[in-house]
Amino acid sequence: QLSFGIVLGELVPNKMRGPIVTIVFLSSLPFAVFGPVIARSLFNNTSSKWRWSYFMGDILGAASLVLYYFFYHPPTYSQLHVQGKTRWQMTKDLDFVGIFLYVSGCVLFLIGLSWGGVAHPWASAATLCTLLIGLALMVSFVVY
């Protein structure tokens, strides 16, 4: 159900995307308003009580999966990439050094932020080293 944005992006022209997204969001409005009433009636009138809310989610998820399988056919690789390059050529064109510098810098910096004051003191070597090495890697990515 969370993939509707991806599906709408492929199926709806850019000009109509705003109104269609609005209609999709408005379709959930009755459930947001009347959800507690429906839940109370399920609780009072079924033998499974509150479990029906999860059963309904499973049923709707299975129905969505079946509908996706039969009706959603995303564009193929050749339809999306009309430059004439193969997958191997596009993989060779990736900047692996830049990806490594950026991702490792972000990960180390965020680990340092999450460790600071929680797992380690802010002035500890573990926190400062991860923060500084992460910053250095991000700066080297920009320079690279």
Stockholm file with secondary structure:
# STOCKHOLM 1.0

chainA/1-144         QLSFGIVLGELVPNKMRGPIVTIVFLSSLPFAVFGPVIARSLFNNTSSKWRWSYFMGDILGAASLVLYYFFYHPPTYSQLHVQGKTRWQMTKDLDFVGIFLYVSGCVLFLIGLSWGGVAHPWASAATLCTLLIGLALMVSFVVY
#=GR chainA/1-144 SS CTTHHHHHHHHSCGGGHHHHHHHHHHHTHHHHHHHHHHHHHHHHHSSSTTHHHHHHHHHHHHHHHHHHHHHCCCCCHHHHCTTCCCHHHHHHTSCHHHHHHHHHHHHHHHHHHHHBTTTBCTTSHHHHHHHHHHHHHHHHHHHC
#=GC SS_cons         CTTHHHHHHHHSCGGGHHHHHHHHHHHTHHHHHHHHHHHHHHHHHSSSTTHHHHHHHHHHHHHHHHHHHHHCCCCCHHHHCTTCCCHHHHHHTSCHHHHHHHHHHHHHHHHHHHHBTTTBCTTSHHHHHHHHHHHHHHHHHHHC
//
